[in-house]
Amino acid sequence: MSFDDSKEEAVEVSCHSDGGNSRKSHHSDKVKNNLITRLNRIEGQIRGIKGLIEKDTYCDDVITQISATQSALNSVAKILLEGHMKSCVVERIQEGDMEVLDEILITIQKLMKK
């Protein structure tokens, strides 16, 4: 089951380490394109909000647009979090790296602060 409201297929991601402390995730092309499309849409929303402020649009209308943009960003974060937990976190636990649990808890706390 996916966090994503659009009921897409499960998030596909794999995590790799280059041997050092640098870790990278590798999303499938489908997931990466989905995320980029969403972020491009959010970028457009931000430009729209800027335009509303420049045009002295009624504050409540601007706030409504800001809320929609925040919701869209939260959706991107949920997709990333789901993929991270289903692959990177599981993989690291299987390797015996239990520190990943503290890392994911901190990440969730950061998301919930907003």
VMD Tcl script that builds the backbone (N, CA, C; Angstrom):
set m [mol new atoms 342]
animate dup $m
set s [atomselect $m all]
$s set {name element resname resid chain x y z} {
  {N N MET 1 A 0.847 -1.181 0.000}
  {CA C MET 1 A 0.000 0.000 0.000}
  {C C MET 1 A 0.889 1.239 0.000}
  {N N SER 2 A 0.544 2.212 -0.761}
  {CA C SER 2 A 1.331 3.427 -0.937}
  {C C SER 2 A 0.720 4.585 -0.169}
  {N N PHE 3 A 1.585 5.469 0.359}
  {CA C PHE 3 A 1.110 6.686 1.005}
  {C C PHE 3 A 0.494 7.628 -0.018}
  {N N ASP 4 A 0.915 7.506 -1.248}
  {CA C ASP 4 A 0.553 8.435 -2.303}
  {C C ASP 4 A -0.945 8.384 -2.578}
  {N N ASP 5 A -1.560 9.561 -2.602}
  {CA C ASP 5 A -3.000 9.651 -2.816}
  {C C ASP 5 A -3.434 9.210 -4.205}
  {N N SER 6 A -2.530 9.192 -5.175}
  {CA C SER 6 A -2.922 8.876 -6.538}
  {C C SER 6 A -2.968 7.374 -6.797}
  {N N LYS 7 A -2.761 6.568 -5.781}
  {CA C LYS 7 A -2.876 5.110 -5.864}
  {C C LYS 7 A -1.973 4.517 -6.947}
  {N N GLU 8 A -0.754 5.052 -7.058}
  {CA C GLU 8 A 0.191 4.508 -8.023}
  {C C GLU 8 A 0.796 3.227 -7.492}
  {N N GLU 9 A 1.568 2.548 -8.338}
  {CA C GLU 9 A 2.246 1.336 -7.920}
  {C C GLU 9 A 3.195 1.652 -6.777}
  {N N ALA 10 A 3.600 0.623 -6.069}
  {CA C ALA 10 A 4.517 0.798 -4.944}
  {C C ALA 10 A 5.778 1.518 -5.406}
  {N N VAL 11 A 6.333 2.291 -4.518}
  {CA C VAL 11 A 7.531 3.059 -4.813}
  {C C VAL 11 A 8.699 2.110 -5.008}
  {N N GLU 12 A 9.425 2.309 -6.111}
  {CA C GLU 12 A 10.582 1.479 -6.402}
  {C C GLU 12 A 11.832 2.314 -6.174}
  {N N VAL 13 A 12.684 1.847 -5.259}
  {CA C VAL 13 A 13.927 2.548 -4.983}
  {C C VAL 13 A 14.926 1.534 -4.461}
  {N N SER 14 A 16.174 1.760 -4.772}
  {CA C SER 14 A 17.227 0.943 -4.185}
  {C C SER 14 A 18.287 1.886 -3.657}
  {N N CYS 15 A 18.994 1.429 -2.648}
  {CA C CYS 15 A 19.989 2.270 -1.996}
  {C C CYS 15 A 21.365 1.666 -2.201}
  {N N HIS 16 A 22.324 2.533 -2.415}
  {CA C HIS 16 A 23.685 2.074 -2.645}
  {C C HIS 16 A 24.659 2.930 -1.864}
  {N N SER 17 A 25.736 2.294 -1.452}
  {CA C SER 17 A 26.816 3.005 -0.789}
  {C C SER 17 A 28.036 2.894 -1.678}
  {N N ASP 18 A 28.802 3.979 -1.773}
  {CA C ASP 18 A 30.005 3.932 -2.596}
  {C C ASP 18 A 31.217 3.472 -1.781}
  {N N GLY 19 A 30.968 2.866 -0.624}
  {CA C GLY 19 A 32.045 2.369 0.211}
  {C C GLY 19 A 32.402 3.319 1.339}
  {N N GLY 20 A 32.122 4.593 1.162}
  {CA C GLY 20 A 32.394 5.579 2.202}
  {C C GLY 20 A 31.121 5.896 2.941}
  {N N ASN 21 A 31.034 7.103 3.472}
  {CA C ASN 21 A 29.829 7.519 4.185}
  {C C ASN 21 A 28.754 8.021 3.240}
  {N N SER 22 A 29.082 8.164 1.979}
  {CA C SER 22 A 28.127 8.696 1.009}
  {C C SER 22 A 27.137 7.615 0.588}
  {N N ARG 23 A 25.852 7.885 0.810}
  {CA C ARG 23 A 24.805 6.948 0.403}
  {C C ARG 23 A 23.941 7.634 -0.642}
  {N N LYS 24 A 23.452 6.849 -1.570}
  {CA C LYS 24 A 22.576 7.386 -2.602}
  {C C LYS 24 A 21.410 6.444 -2.791}
  {N N SER 25 A 20.277 7.019 -3.157}
  {CA C SER 25 A 19.152 6.166 -3.539}
  {C C SER 25 A 19.011 6.263 -5.046}
  {N N HIS 26 A 18.519 5.209 -5.612}
  {CA C HIS 26 A 18.322 5.163 -7.053}
  {C C HIS 26 A 16.874 4.795 -7.311}
  {N N HIS 27 A 16.082 5.807 -7.621}
  {CA C HIS 27 A 14.667 5.599 -7.894}
  {C C HIS 27 A 14.507 5.084 -9.316}
  {N N SER 28 A 13.480 4.291 -9.523}
  {CA C SER 28 A 13.181 3.857 -10.879}
  {C C SER 28 A 12.866 5.100 -11.718}
  {N N ASP 29 A 12.998 4.968 -13.020}
  {CA C ASP 29 A 12.694 6.106 -13.906}
  {C C ASP 29 A 11.255 6.572 -13.720}
  {N N LYS 30 A 10.337 5.634 -13.508}
  {CA C LYS 30 A 8.920 5.981 -13.327}
  {C C LYS 30 A 8.729 6.840 -12.080}
  {N N VAL 31 A 9.342 6.435 -10.973}
  {CA C VAL 31 A 9.215 7.186 -9.727}
  {C C VAL 31 A 9.903 8.536 -9.852}
  {N N LYS 32 A 11.089 8.543 -10.424}
  {CA C LYS 32 A 11.829 9.799 -10.577}
  {C C LYS 32 A 11.036 10.780 -11.439}
  {N N ASN 33 A 10.462 10.306 -12.536}
  {CA C ASN 33 A 9.655 11.181 -13.401}
  {C C ASN 33 A 8.426 11.700 -12.665}
  {N N ASN 34 A 7.796 10.843 -11.848}
  {CA C ASN 34 A 6.640 11.252 -11.054}
  {C C ASN 34 A 7.037 12.370 -10.087}
  {N N LEU 35 A 8.160 12.188 -9.392}
  {CA C LEU 35 A 8.617 13.195 -8.431}
  {C C LEU 35 A 8.968 14.506 -9.129}
  {N N ILE 36 A 9.659 14.413 -10.256}
  {CA C ILE 36 A 10.047 15.622 -10.994}
  {C C ILE 36 A 8.818 16.354 -11.507}
  {N N THR 37 A 7.827 15.612 -12.000}
  {CA C THR 37 A 6.584 16.230 -12.470}
  {C C THR 37 A 5.894 16.972 -11.331}
  {N N ARG 38 A 5.820 16.329 -10.180}
  {CA C ARG 38 A 5.193 16.962 -9.007}
  {C C ARG 38 A 5.961 18.215 -8.596}
  {N N LEU 39 A 7.294 18.126 -8.577}
  {CA C LEU 39 A 8.107 19.275 -8.180}
  {C C LEU 39 A 8.000 20.413 -9.190}
  {N N ASN 40 A 7.905 20.092 -10.461}
  {CA C ASN 40 A 7.706 21.139 -11.472}
  {C C ASN 40 A 6.376 21.850 -11.255}
  {N N ARG 41 A 5.342 21.076 -10.908}
  {CA C ARG 41 A 4.034 21.652 -10.627}
  {C C ARG 41 A 4.113 22.570 -9.398}
  {N N ILE 42 A 4.829 22.124 -8.375}
  {CA C ILE 42 A 5.000 22.916 -7.152}
  {C C ILE 42 A 5.762 24.195 -7.466}
  {N N GLU 43 A 6.767 24.075 -8.300}
  {CA C GLU 43 A 7.535 25.257 -8.710}
  {C C GLU 43 A 6.612 26.279 -9.380}
  {N N GLY 44 A 5.705 25.795 -10.208}
  {CA C GLY 44 A 4.732 26.677 -10.844}
  {C C GLY 44 A 3.794 27.301 -9.821}
  {N N GLN 45 A 3.402 26.523 -8.826}
  {CA C GLN 45 A 2.533 27.059 -7.773}
  {C C GLN 45 A 3.243 28.184 -7.016}
  {N N ILE 46 A 4.523 28.002 -6.742}
  {CA C ILE 46 A 5.299 29.022 -6.028}
  {C C ILE 46 A 5.362 30.312 -6.859}
  {N N ARG 47 A 5.627 30.160 -8.153}
  {CA C ARG 47 A 5.639 31.349 -9.029}
  {C C ARG 47 A 4.269 32.025 -9.034}
  {N N GLY 48 A 3.207 31.208 -9.017}
  {CA C GLY 48 A 1.846 31.753 -8.973}
  {C C GLY 48 A 1.586 32.532 -7.694}
  {N N ILE 49 A 2.065 32.007 -6.576}
  {CA C ILE 49 A 1.901 32.702 -5.294}
  {C C ILE 49 A 2.649 34.030 -5.320}
  {N N LYS 50 A 3.842 34.012 -5.868}
  {CA C LYS 50 A 4.620 35.249 -5.986}
  {C C LYS 50 A 3.842 36.275 -6.813}
  {N N GLY 51 A 3.239 35.813 -7.911}
  {CA C GLY 51 A 2.438 36.699 -8.751}
  {C C GLY 51 A 1.236 37.261 -8.020}
  {N N LEU 52 A 0.596 36.422 -7.206}
  {CA C LEU 52 A -0.550 36.893 -6.428}
  {C C LEU 52 A -0.144 38.004 -5.470}
  {N N ILE 53 A 1.001 37.830 -4.844}
  {CA C ILE 53 A 1.482 38.857 -3.907}
  {C C ILE 53 A 1.833 40.133 -4.659}
  {N N GLU 54 A 2.468 39.980 -5.818}
  {CA C GLU 54 A 2.812 41.161 -6.623}
  {C C GLU 54 A 1.567 41.925 -7.057}
  {N N LYS 55 A 0.449 41.199 -7.267}
  {CA C LYS 55 A -0.806 41.823 -7.705}
  {C C LYS 55 A -1.680 42.262 -6.531}
  {N N ASP 56 A -1.143 42.182 -5.314}
  {CA C ASP 56 A -1.897 42.550 -4.105}
  {C C ASP 56 A -3.209 41.774 -3.978}
  {N N THR 57 A -3.157 40.488 -4.290}
  {CA C THR 57 A -4.331 39.624 -4.177}
  {C C THR 57 A -4.750 39.503 -2.714}
  {N N TYR 58 A -6.024 39.359 -2.497}
  {CA C TYR 58 A -6.598 39.217 -1.157}
  {C C TYR 58 A -5.845 38.122 -0.389}
  {N N CYS 59 A -5.450 38.444 0.841}
  {CA C CYS 59 A -4.588 37.572 1.652}
  {C C CYS 59 A -5.116 36.147 1.782}
  {N N ASP 60 A -6.402 36.007 2.018}
  {CA C ASP 60 A -6.984 34.680 2.207}
  {C C ASP 60 A -6.783 33.808 0.967}
  {N N ASP 61 A -6.876 34.401 -0.209}
  {CA C ASP 61 A -6.669 33.657 -1.449}
  {C C ASP 61 A -5.212 33.203 -1.579}
  {N N VAL 62 A -4.286 34.047 -1.164}
  {CA C VAL 62 A -2.866 33.693 -1.208}
  {C C VAL 62 A -2.589 32.555 -0.226}
  {N N ILE 63 A -3.158 32.666 0.958}
  {CA C ILE 63 A -2.960 31.634 1.984}
  {C C ILE 63 A -3.508 30.291 1.508}
  {N N THR 64 A -4.631 30.305 0.824}
  {CA C THR 64 A -5.204 29.071 0.275}
  {C C THR 64 A -4.236 28.427 -0.710}
  {N N GLN 65 A -3.608 29.240 -1.548}
  {CA C GLN 65 A -2.632 28.711 -2.511}
  {C C GLN 65 A -1.387 28.182 -1.805}
  {N N ILE 66 A -0.966 28.860 -0.754}
  {CA C ILE 66 A 0.187 28.389 0.024}
  {C C ILE 66 A -0.133 27.034 0.648}
  {N N SER 67 A -1.336 26.883 1.177}
  {CA C SER 67 A -1.756 25.620 1.778}
  {C C SER 67 A -1.735 24.486 0.757}
  {N N ALA 68 A -2.213 24.750 -0.442}
  {CA C ALA 68 A -2.215 23.739 -1.500}
  {C C ALA 68 A -0.789 23.344 -1.867}
  {N N THR 69 A 0.104 24.309 -1.884}
  {CA C THR 69 A 1.503 24.041 -2.219}
  {C C THR 69 A 2.166 23.212 -1.125}
  {N N GLN 70 A 1.875 23.531 0.125}
  {CA C GLN 70 A 2.416 22.749 1.239}
  {C C GLN 70 A 1.925 21.306 1.172}
  {N N SER 71 A 0.671 21.130 0.826}
  {CA C SER 71 A 0.110 19.788 0.693}
  {C C SER 71 A 0.818 19.010 -0.422}
  {N N ALA 72 A 1.090 19.673 -1.520}
  {CA C ALA 72 A 1.789 19.033 -2.632}
  {C C ALA 72 A 3.212 18.636 -2.226}
  {N N LEU 73 A 3.892 19.485 -1.481}
  {CA C LEU 73 A 5.236 19.150 -0.987}
  {C C LEU 73 A 5.181 17.978 -0.019}
  {N N ASN 74 A 4.164 17.956 0.840}
  {CA C ASN 74 A 4.003 16.831 1.763}
  {C C ASN 74 A 3.808 15.524 1.005}
  {N N SER 75 A 3.111 15.582 -0.100}
  {CA C SER 75 A 2.894 14.400 -0.922}
  {C C SER 75 A 4.214 13.874 -1.475}
  {N N VAL 76 A 5.073 14.761 -1.930}
  {CA C VAL 76 A 6.397 14.367 -2.421}
  {C C VAL 76 A 7.193 13.729 -1.286}
  {N N ALA 77 A 7.147 14.341 -0.113}
  {CA C ALA 77 A 7.878 13.806 1.043}
  {C C ALA 77 A 7.372 12.418 1.418}
  {N N LYS 78 A 6.064 12.199 1.361}
  {CA C LYS 78 A 5.502 10.893 1.696}
  {C C LYS 78 A 5.973 9.817 0.722}
  {N N ILE 79 A 6.009 10.155 -0.548}
  {CA C ILE 79 A 6.485 9.204 -1.554}
  {C C ILE 79 A 7.941 8.837 -1.276}
  {N N LEU 80 A 8.763 9.845 -1.007}
  {CA C LEU 80 A 10.171 9.593 -0.708}
  {C C LEU 80 A 10.340 8.788 0.572}
  {N N LEU 81 A 9.569 9.130 1.597}
  {CA C LEU 81 A 9.656 8.422 2.875}
  {C C LEU 81 A 9.262 6.956 2.718}
  {N N GLU 82 A 8.205 6.713 1.977}
  {CA C GLU 82 A 7.763 5.336 1.752}
  {C C GLU 82 A 8.855 4.519 1.071}
  {N N GLY 83 A 9.421 5.069 0.018}
  {CA C GLY 83 A 10.490 4.362 -0.692}
  {C C GLY 83 A 11.692 4.136 0.197}
  {N N HIS 84 A 12.030 5.140 0.982}
  {CA C HIS 84 A 13.188 5.047 1.877}
  {C C HIS 84 A 12.974 3.944 2.917}
  {N N MET 85 A 11.793 3.910 3.510}
  {CA C MET 85 A 11.528 2.906 4.545}
  {C C MET 85 A 11.461 1.496 3.962}
  {N N LYS 86 A 10.845 1.349 2.795}
  {CA C LYS 86 A 10.671 0.018 2.201}
  {C C LYS 86 A 11.958 -0.538 1.618}
  {N N SER 87 A 12.935 0.319 1.355}
  {CA C SER 87 A 14.155 -0.202 0.753}
  {C C SER 87 A 15.383 0.114 1.599}
  {N N CYS 88 A 15.754 1.356 1.678}
  {CA C CYS 88 A 16.991 1.749 2.356}
  {C C CYS 88 A 16.998 1.323 3.822}
  {N N VAL 89 A 15.919 1.624 4.538}
  {CA C VAL 89 A 15.860 1.314 5.966}
  {C C VAL 89 A 15.870 -0.207 6.173}
  {N N VAL 90 A 15.039 -0.921 5.436}
  {CA C VAL 90 A 14.988 -2.379 5.551}
  {C C VAL 90 A 16.354 -2.978 5.232}
  {N N GLU 91 A 16.969 -2.500 4.163}
  {CA C GLU 91 A 18.277 -2.998 3.738}
  {C C GLU 91 A 19.326 -2.809 4.839}
  {N N ARG 92 A 19.341 -1.632 5.437}
  {CA C ARG 92 A 20.329 -1.356 6.480}
  {C C ARG 92 A 20.061 -2.173 7.739}
  {N N ILE 93 A 18.808 -2.393 8.087}
  {CA C ILE 93 A 18.486 -3.239 9.242}
  {C C ILE 93 A 18.948 -4.670 8.970}
  {N N GLN 94 A 18.702 -5.153 7.764}
  {CA C GLN 94 A 19.125 -6.500 7.399}
  {C C GLN 94 A 20.651 -6.644 7.461}
  {N N GLU 95 A 21.359 -5.541 7.244}
  {CA C GLU 95 A 22.823 -5.550 7.333}
  {C C GLU 95 A 23.294 -5.384 8.782}
  {N N GLY 96 A 22.345 -5.228 9.717}
  {CA C GLY 96 A 22.689 -5.100 11.117}
  {C C GLY 96 A 22.903 -3.664 11.572}
  {N N ASP 97 A 22.622 -2.703 10.721}
  {CA C ASP 97 A 22.804 -1.284 11.046}
  {C C ASP 97 A 21.534 -0.753 11.695}
  {N N MET 98 A 21.490 -0.829 13.016}
  {CA C MET 98 A 20.296 -0.394 13.739}
  {C C MET 98 A 20.255 1.125 13.942}
  {N N GLU 99 A 21.352 1.828 13.648}
  {CA C GLU 99 A 21.362 3.289 13.764}
  {C C GLU 99 A 20.372 3.929 12.800}
  {N N VAL 100 A 20.005 3.196 11.755}
  {CA C VAL 100 A 19.065 3.714 10.780}
  {C C VAL 100 A 17.714 4.020 11.428}
  {N N LEU 101 A 17.376 3.316 12.507}
  {CA C LEU 101 A 16.103 3.574 13.189}
  {C C LEU 101 A 16.094 4.973 13.807}
  {N N ASP 102 A 17.204 5.379 14.439}
  {CA C ASP 102 A 17.294 6.735 14.986}
  {C C ASP 102 A 17.223 7.759 13.863}
  {N N GLU 103 A 17.890 7.452 12.752}
  {CA C GLU 103 A 17.889 8.359 11.603}
  {C C GLU 103 A 16.477 8.567 11.074}
  {N N ILE 104 A 15.720 7.481 10.917}
  {CA C ILE 104 A 14.377 7.591 10.357}
  {C C ILE 104 A 13.433 8.292 11.340}
  {N N LEU 105 A 13.628 8.072 12.635}
  {CA C LEU 105 A 12.799 8.772 13.624}
  {C C LEU 105 A 13.044 10.277 13.577}
  {N N ILE 106 A 14.289 10.686 13.428}
  {CA C ILE 106 A 14.620 12.116 13.307}
  {C C ILE 106 A 13.985 12.686 12.038}
  {N N THR 107 A 14.056 11.931 10.960}
  {CA C THR 107 A 13.467 12.382 9.692}
  {C C THR 107 A 11.958 12.564 9.839}
  {N N ILE 108 A 11.297 11.616 10.485}
  {CA C ILE 108 A 9.843 11.711 10.680}
  {C C ILE 108 A 9.504 12.900 11.571}
  {N N GLN 109 A 10.311 13.130 12.605}
  {CA C GLN 109 A 10.085 14.292 13.473}
  {C C GLN 109 A 10.196 15.596 12.685}
  {N N LYS 110 A 11.164 15.678 11.778}
  {CA C LYS 110 A 11.315 16.876 10.944}
  {C C LYS 110 A 10.078 17.081 10.075}
  {N N LEU 111 A 9.563 16.002 9.507}
  {CA C LEU 111 A 8.373 16.110 8.656}
  {C C LEU 111 A 7.145 16.525 9.462}
  {N N MET 112 A 7.029 16.030 10.673}
  {CA C MET 112 A 5.850 16.307 11.492}
  {C C MET 112 A 5.882 17.715 12.076}
  {N N LYS 113 A 7.040 18.333 12.142}
  {CA C LYS 113 A 7.164 19.697 12.667}
  {C C LYS 113 A 6.434 20.694 11.797}
  {N N LYS 114 A 6.317 20.409 10.570}
  {CA C LYS 114 A 5.827 21.363 9.592}
  {C C LYS 114 A 4.331 21.500 9.622}
}
mol reanalyze $m
mol bondsrecalc $m
mol representation Tube
mol addrep $m
